[in-house]
């Protein structure tokens, strides 16, 4: 399992300490009864954490801090309510890293079929499609990613790169700008916007 970033660990630790304190209070004789509250699902907790992390991306004071926040976001995106889904995603990533694109694709095909709500599974398959030159298939999967997570700056950057490859500079510029709107720390996207915007009148 990948090491959780310091920022992410702090958030989790705070939540755990609060939960333990409340549990101890409610176990004490004569102590107050536990209030009736709606408990959040793991998916809802991840969503809240992502909201906080994306808000922080717009306030970071250094590139090192930005990278820490980005890593925490990616780690949350890699998580699922299903341990099996997480395991399959990890296997697909390892296969891709080893240059086994078809093996990775096979795993991801099964994963999105069984867990269509897992945005990162679609994103990883879009990445594989991009790497083997199946741009239209990649675009289709990117659309699924953005339906599930409109803030996915990785998918938005991928969309921009495909549109650039296809010669659609106007769409590429728009996608890069969308990526920067959710993550202003993307230096590569910023440089691409500057280059494309210089020729915007001719696009």
C-alpha positions in Angstrom: 0.0 0.0 0.0 1.3 3.4 -0.9 2.4 5.6 1.9 -0.2 8.2 2.8 1.1 11.7 2.6 1.7 13.7 5.7 -1.2 16.1 4.9 -3.7 13.2 4.3 -2.4 11.4 7.5 -3.1 14.6 9.6 -6.7 14.8 8.3 -7.3 11.1 9.1 -5.6 11.3 12.5 -7.8 14.3 13.5 -10.9 12.4 12.6 -9.8 9.3 14.5 -8.9 11.2 17.7 -12.3 12.9 17.7 -14.1 9.6 17.2 -12.1 7.9 20.0 -12.8 10.7 22.4 -16.5 10.6 21.7 -16.6 6.8 22.1 -14.9 7.0 25.5 -17.3 9.7 26.6 -20.3 7.6 25.7 -18.9 4.5 27.5 -18.6 6.3 30.8 -21.3 5.4 33.4 -23.8 8.1 33.5 -22.3 9.8 30.6 -24.3 11.5 27.9 -26.0 9.2 25.4 -24.6 9.2 21.9 -26.5 11.7 19.7 -28.4 10.3 16.8 -26.6 11.4 13.7 -26.4 10.4 10.1 -23.1 8.6 9.6 -21.3 9.4 6.4 -20.3 6.7 4.0 -16.6 6.2 3.0 -17.5 7.7 -0.4 -19.0 10.8 1.3 -15.9 11.1 3.6 -13.6 11.0 0.5 -15.8 13.6 -1.2 -15.5 16.0 1.8 -11.7 15.4 1.9 -11.4 16.1 -1.8 -13.4 19.4 -1.4 -10.9 20.5 1.3 -7.9 19.5 -0.8 -9.1 21.3 -3.9 -9.8 24.4 -1.9 -6.2 24.2 -0.5 -4.8 23.9 -4.1 -5.8 27.5 -4.6 -4.1 28.7 -1.4 -0.8 26.8 -1.3 2.3 28.9 -0.8 5.0 26.7 -2.5 5.4 24.1 -5.2 6.3 21.6 -2.6 3.1 22.1 -0.8 1.2 21.9 -4.0 2.8 18.6 -4.8 1.8 17.3 -1.4 -1.8 18.3 -1.9 -1.9 16.8 -5.4 -0.5 13.5 -4.1 -3.2 13.4 -1.5 -5.9 14.0 -4.2 -4.5 11.2 -6.4 -4.4 8.8 -3.4 -8.1 9.5 -2.7 -8.9 9.0 -6.4 -7.2 5.6 -6.2 -9.5 4.5 -3.3 -12.8 2.7 -3.6 -15.4 1.2 -1.3 -14.3 -2.2 -2.8 -10.9 -3.6 -1.8 -11.0 -5.8 -4.8 -11.5 -2.8 -7.1 -8.4 -1.1 -5.5 -6.4 -4.2 -5.9 -7.3 -4.6 -9.6 -6.5 -0.9 -10.2 -3.1 -1.4 -8.6 -2.4 -4.4 -10.8 -3.4 -2.5 -13.9 -1.1 0.3 -13.0 1.8 -2.1 -12.4 1.2 -3.8 -15.7 1.1 -0.5 -17.5 4.4 0.5 -15.8 6.0 -2.7 -17.0 5.0 -1.9 -20.6 2.2 -4.5 -20.6 -0.5 -2.4 -22.1 -2.8 -5.2 -23.2 -2.6 -6.9 -19.8 -3.5 -3.5 -18.2 -6.3 -3.0 -20.6 -7.7 -6.4 -19.9 -7.8 -5.8 -16.1 -9.3 -2.3 -16.6 -12.0 -3.7 -18.9 -13.2 -6.0 -16.2 -12.9 -3.3 -13.5 -15.1 -0.7 -15.2 -17.6 -3.4 -16.1 -18.1 -4.4 -12.5 -17.4 -0.9 -10.9 -18.6 1.7 -13.4 -18.7 4.3 -10.5 -15.0 4.1 -10.0 -13.8 7.2 -11.8 -10.1 6.4 -11.6 -10.6 3.1 -13.3 -12.0 4.9 -16.3 -9.1 7.4 -16.1 -6.5 4.7 -16.1 -8.1 3.0 -19.1 -8.2 6.3 -20.9 -4.5 6.6 -20.2 -3.8 3.1 -21.7 -5.9 3.9 -24.8 -3.9 7.2 -25.2 -0.6 5.3 -25.0 -1.6 2.8 -27.7 -3.0 5.6 -30.0 -6.7 4.8 -29.6 -7.6 8.4 -29.1 -11.4 8.1 -29.7 -11.6 5.4 -27.1 -9.6 7.5 -24.7 -11.9 10.4 -25.2 -14.9 8.3 -24.5 -13.4 7.1 -21.2 -12.4 10.7 -20.3 -16.0 11.7 -20.7 -17.0 9.0 -18.1 -14.3 10.3 -15.7 -15.5 13.9 -16.0 -19.1 12.8 -15.4 -18.1 11.2 -12.2 -15.5 13.7 -11.1 -15.6 17.0 -13.1 -12.5 18.3 -11.2 -10.3 15.5 -12.5 -7.4 17.6 -13.7 -5.6 14.6 -15.0 -8.5 13.7 -17.3 -8.8 17.3 -18.4 -5.1 17.4 -19.2 -5.5 14.2 -21.1 -8.4 15.6 -23.1 -6.3 18.7 -23.9 -3.4 16.6 -25.1 -5.6 14.4 -27.4 -7.3 17.5 -28.9 -3.8 18.9 -29.5 -2.7 15.6 -31.2 -5.9 15.8 -33.4 -5.1 19.4 -34.4 -8.1 20.9 -32.5 -6.2 23.7 -30.8 -9.3 25.5 -29.7 -10.6 22.5 -27.8 -7.1 21.8 -26.4 -6.8 25.4 -25.1 -10.3 25.2 -23.5 -9.4 21.9 -21.8 -6.1 23.1 -20.5 -7.8 26.2 -19.1 -10.4 24.0 -17.4 -7.6 21.9 -15.9 -6.0 25.1 -14.5 -9.3 26.3 -13.1 -9.5 23.3 -10.8 -5.7 23.0 -10.2 -3.8 26.3 -10.8 -0.5 24.5 -9.9 -0.3 22.6 -13.2 2.8 24.1 -14.7 2.7 22.0 -17.9 -0.9 23.1 -18.5 0.0 26.7 -17.8 2.8 26.6 -20.4 0.5 25.0 -23.0 -2.1 27.7 -22.4 0.5 30.4 -23.0 1.7 28.8 -26.2 -1.8 28.2 -27.5 -3.1 31.5 -26.4 -0.4 33.3 -28.4 -2.0 31.9 -31.6 -5.6 32.1 -30.3 -6.6 34.6 -33.1 -5.6 32.0 -35.7 -7.3 29.1 -34.0 
